[in-house]
């Protein structure tokens, strides 16, 4: 294909950070209307490559990059996101860049507001024109409709479920009039299966209008469903380029990690059917967008139980409520003894650990090192990693670093060292640090919400294998919330489906897709059991 037929070319792209090479001679060609997937494990260089394309300051403040970027065959010297947008490049970032106190419309139209004249602007200056909110709302509605998102455009971002926030990010980009290339950085990582399906449909609609799409994702089934071509990176190098009809999920996974990926092996674990480790009775949680409204659930000692459901139905609220992060009421029993509610420290004292779905806002201290992030909760709540001298205590720096190094190896946290600030880690590696911190508490009950969000296919298996190992070797009871049913079905003993803030029912991993679909939609016909209670 001639150069003039490509809307975007990245030729011989290379990048070093402080003497460490992270990209080497990467080439990508993108035609108008093409959906091109960029694949690779965390640390492969995908985000750095996209930061170069979008002119992010972290690139130019660290010495720039090697190679050339061409838009419609002409060299483009993009040095800022503003210049990227002017060149027709849009980007939906993995981490949200929304203003919480602004409405959806205001976020979508930010810096591209529509104004209308008034008496003062006519007399003095057009800078005094007022916002034309009617026209702005029309544009916002159109963008939301493209994504099949049924939500009012005047609602504020604050309090929305993360899935809705992701759609607003995307709506903001497709509202732009000069859009030529749209980069999706893990767009489905926080979406349920139904939401992800809607997004893939929207991507097809966008590409049908001649807009090229760069699709960064770890979900290889989505790649095979929607992408035309795939570029695979590994350790900053180009492994290969494949057309969809010439490859398979197995080959792509092997190209990404340099080895074959086997399925999660779940052996047999000992579950005491008569002993309940955790009981929720008439449990309610006031979490915006994920409310729980009087839920009953019994979790058996030594099992992995999954919590599933559509976005906004309450599945995320369960763990957040038990952990004391959002107001809750009702009753929570641990080994038959009531747990004081709305008290995060008390839940830790009762050997409950929680890995939040929102790693940046809740899970991490972004400006301190990996080692301290892993140790800090144990230090604050259990007196761990401290040396005691009478009434005084001091951090045991050696023990902190040794433990962090152990967790780095076990979870394959890719970093320059355990003292590296977590802000500089990729999203998947940040998630691994959150898991490491929870495991440091040596919990008997581990709540994990979206544990593999934003994690690549190789690391995903490692995390799931770790959960299974903790369950089988240590007898840890695990409550796992996920938007991916396939993930839940691969490791869980039972899966509880939440609908409209209540327990719709509990299914076996082997139950039919039809039963799961009906239950998630709230249309499942519950079978009467002897006690009339779902356990």
C-alpha positions, -999 to 999 in steps of 0.1 A, spaced: 0 0 0 13 34 -9 24 58 19 -3 83 8 -29 57 16 -20 55 52 -36 80 76 -9 73 102 26 59 100 51 54 129 85 46 115 115 34 134 102 45 167 126 42 196 127 56 232 150 55 262 142 65 298 173 74 318 195 49 300 169 21 298 156 13 263 119 8 263 112 9 226 134 -1 196 126 3 159 88 0 161 68 4 128 30 8 125 10 16 94 -27 25 98 -52 30 69 -84 51 71 -112 30 87 -89 3 99 -91 -11 134 -55 -20 144 -48 -37 177 -15 -31 195 -8 -61 218 18 -69 245 23 -76 282 25 -48 307 60 -32 302 60 -42 265 60 -5 255 24 0 243 16 30 265 50 46 257 43 43 220 9 59 224 24 87 245 48 95 217 19 96 192 -1 119 215 28 142 223 27 137 260 51 158 280 68 128 297 83 120 263 97 154 255 109 161 290 130 130 289 149 135 257 122 130 230 122 99 208 138 83 177 120 78 144 92 97 126 54 101 128 35 108 96 -1 119 92 -15 114 57 20 110 44 34 142 59 58 144 88 41 155 120 62 170 149 37 165 177 49 180 210 17 182 230 -18 167 233 -32 200 219 -11 196 188 -22 159 185 -59 169 187 -53 196 161 -37 170 138 -69 148 142 -56 123 168 -78 115 198 -70 93 227 -91 75 253 -67 70 282 -67 40 305 -69 62 335 -98 87 335 -92 123 327 -125 137 337 -135 165 360 -158 150 386 -178 182 394 -186 189 358 -216 174 340 -212 148 313 -219 175 286 -193 198 302 -167 171 301 -175 161 265 -173 197 253 -144 209 274 -122 234 255 -146 230 225 -176 248 240 -204 262 218 -212 298 225 -240 322 215 -240 360 213 -258 383 237 -262 420 241 -229 425 259 -209 404 234 -224 424 205 -215 457 221 -181 449 237 -164 416 226 -173 382 214 -153 369 244 -184 377 265 -206 352 246 -224 327 268 -225 290 266 -251 275 242 -261 247 265 -289 235 243 -265 228 213 -238 214 236 -264 190 251 -274 179 216 -238 171 207 -233 152 239 -265 132 234 -254 123 199 -221 110 211 -237 90 239 -262 75 215 -234 63 193 -221 43 223 -256 31 232 -253 47 266 -286 54 282 -277 82 306 -287 118 309 -261 143 297 -267 167 325 -256 143 353 -223 151 371 -194 127 367 -188 124 404 -204 92 417 -208 75 384 -197 38 381 -163 35 364 -179 18 334 -200 49 327 -169 71 331 -151 51 305 -180 57 280 -179 94 287 -142 94 279 -149 78 246 -179 101 239 -157 131 243 -133 119 216 -159 109 190 -176 143 194 -145 160 178 -151 171 142 -116 166 127 -109 132 141 -87 110 119 -72 85 144 -87 74 177 -65 55 202 -83 33 227 -61 24 256 -77 -6 274 -112 8 268 -130 -24 280 -109 -30 311 -136 -16 334 -166 -27 314 -190 -56 319 -193 -81 290 -225 -64 277 -209 -29 279 -178 -42 261 -200 -57 234 -217 -23 230 -183 -6 228 -171 -30 201 -202 -22 181 -195 15 185 -159 10 173 -172 -6 141 -195 23 136 -167 48 141 -144 29 117 -171 27 91 -170 65 89 -133 64 78 -118 70 113 -88 48 120 -86 31 154 -56 19 174 -69 -6 199 -48 -14 229 -62 -43 249 -54 -75 268 -86 -92 257 -76 -113 228 -112 -125 221 -121 -89 215 -92 -84 192 -102 -114 171 -138 -101 170 -132 -65 159 -96 -59 147 -84 -60 111 -47 -62 119 -26 -68 150 9 -55 160 25 -75 188 52 -60 211 74 -77 236 100 -60 258 99 -29 237 105 -47 204 83 -56 175 75 -93 175 53 -94 145 22 -81 126 -7 -103 118 -39 -101 99 -70 -114 117 -76 -142 92 -40 -154 95 -37 -159 133 -54 -172 164 -58 -163 201 -33 -190 210 -7 -177 186 -12 -140 197 -9 -150 234 23 -169 227 38 -140 207 30 -116 236 46 -136 264 72 -156 245 57 -189 258 25 -209 256 -3 -198 280 -21 -227 297 -55 -224 313 -58 -218 350 -55 -251 367 -80 -253 396 -74 -284 417 -96 -296 445 -99 -276 477 -114 -285 510 -147 -267 516 -165 -273 548 -202 -273 537 -214 -268 572 -192 -239 583 -198 -204 571 -168 -181 572 -188 -150 562 -225 -142 565 -243 -111 552 -278 -105 567 -300 -78 553 -268 -61 543 -271 -27 526 -244 -4 512 -248 32 502 -222 33 474 -231 57 445 -239 38 414 -234 4 432 -259 3 460 -267 -29 479 -303 -30 492 -308 -57 518 -287 -86 507 -283 -121 523 -253 -142 515 -235 -171 531 -199 -178 522 -185 -212 531 -151 -216 547 -123 -223 522 -142 -215 490 -137 -190 462 -170 -173 456 -176 -150 427 -197 -118 427 -210 -109 392 -236 -88 376 -241 -59 352 -226 -24 359 -245 -3 384 -264 -33 399 -244 -34 431 -217 -61 427 -189 -36 435 -207 -24 466 -204 -57 485 -167 -56 491 -166 -19 496 -193 -21 523 -177 -50 542 -143 -32 541 -160 -1 556 -152 23 528 -189 32 522 -218 35 547 -234 2 554 -260 -14 577 -274 -48 584 -253 -75 598 -219 -91 589 -208 -122 607 -172 -135 606 -170 -171 620 -204 -164 635 -193 -133 654 -206 -98 643 -182 -75 626 -185 -38 635 -196 -20 604 -182 12 589 -148 6 605 -120 -2 580 -94 -9 608 -117 -33 625 -122 -53 593 -84 -56 590 -81 -67 626 -106 -95 618 -82 -106 591 -101 -93 561 -81 -78 533 -95 -58 503 -81 -51 469 -101 -22 455 -113 -19 418 -100 17 418 -63 12 423 -53 48 418 -78 65 440 -80 39 468 -53 13 463 -20 32 460 1 60 473 14 70 439 44 91 448 61 67 471 79 35 463 66 0 457 82 -13 489 63 12 511 31 7 492 32 -30 500 41 -26 537 22 5 547 -11 -11 557 5 -38 577 27 -11 595 -3 11 603 -28 -15 614 -7 -45 626 26 -30 637 45 -49 610 79 -40 597 88 -20 628 117 -21 652 107 -14 688 130 5 712 110 8 744 82 33 738 98 42 704 95 24 671 113 28 638 107 14 603 126 -18 596 138 -7 562 157 -39 555 126 -61 562 104 -38 541 127 -41 511 132 -79 515 95 -85 517 88 -62 487 115 -80 467 99 -113 475 65 -101 464 80 -85 432 93 -119 422 62 -139 431 38 -115 413 63 -106 385 60 -68 392 80 -52 364 99 -22 377 134 -7 379 135 -16 416 113 -18 446 119 18 455 104 30 422 73 52 427 41 34 418 30 63 396 57 53 371 44 17 368 20 5 341 -16 -1 351 -12 -38 354 19 -36 376 1 -11 398 -27 -37 403 -1 -63 413 12 -39 440 -23 -36 454 -26 -74 455 8 -77 472 -2 -52 499 -34 -72 506 -15 -105 508 10 -89 533 -18 -87 558 -20 -125 558 -58 -124 556 -82 -153 562 -108 -136 540 -96 -118 508 -120 -95 489 -107 -88 454 -126 -65 430 -117 -66 394 -83 -82 402 -71 -84 366 -84 -51 353 -58 -37 329 -36 -67 333 -22 -86 302 -30 -122 294 2 -136 309 -1 -116 341 -38 -123 343 -31 -160 346 -4 -154 372 -29 -134 393 -56 -160 390 -32 -188 397 -20 -169 428 -56 -166 441 -62 -204 435 -29 -212 453 -38 -190 483 -71 -208 485 -59 -243 481 -26 -242 501 -36 -218 529 -73 -224 530 -80 -187 524 -116 -178 517 -118 -155 487 -146 -133 475 -139 -122 440 -158 -95 421 -154 -94 384 -171 -80 353 -157 -110 333 -179 -141 337 -153 -163 320 -128 -153 347 -152 -160 375 -162 -194 360 -125 -204 357 -116 -201 394 -148 -199 415 -167 -227 433 -199 -207 431 -210 -174 416 -235 -150 431 -252 -127 407 -263 -92 419 -293 -75 403 -308 -42 415 -288 -43 447 -300 -77 457 -289 -113 454 -306 -126 423 -293 -161 429 -262 -183 429 -250 -205 400 -224 -231 395 -195 -223 371 -209 -251 349 -244 -237 346 -255 -226 312 -248 -192 296 -286 -188 293 -291 -191 331 -263 -165 336 -278 -142 311 -313 -144 326 -301 -140 361 -280 -109 352 -310 -94 335 -332 -101 366 -354 -125 347 -342 -158 362 -370 -180 376 -357 -189 411 -362 -225 420 -376 -231 454 -353 -248 478 -361 -265 511 -353 -235 533 -364 -209 509 -330 -193 512 -301 -191 487 -268 -201 503 
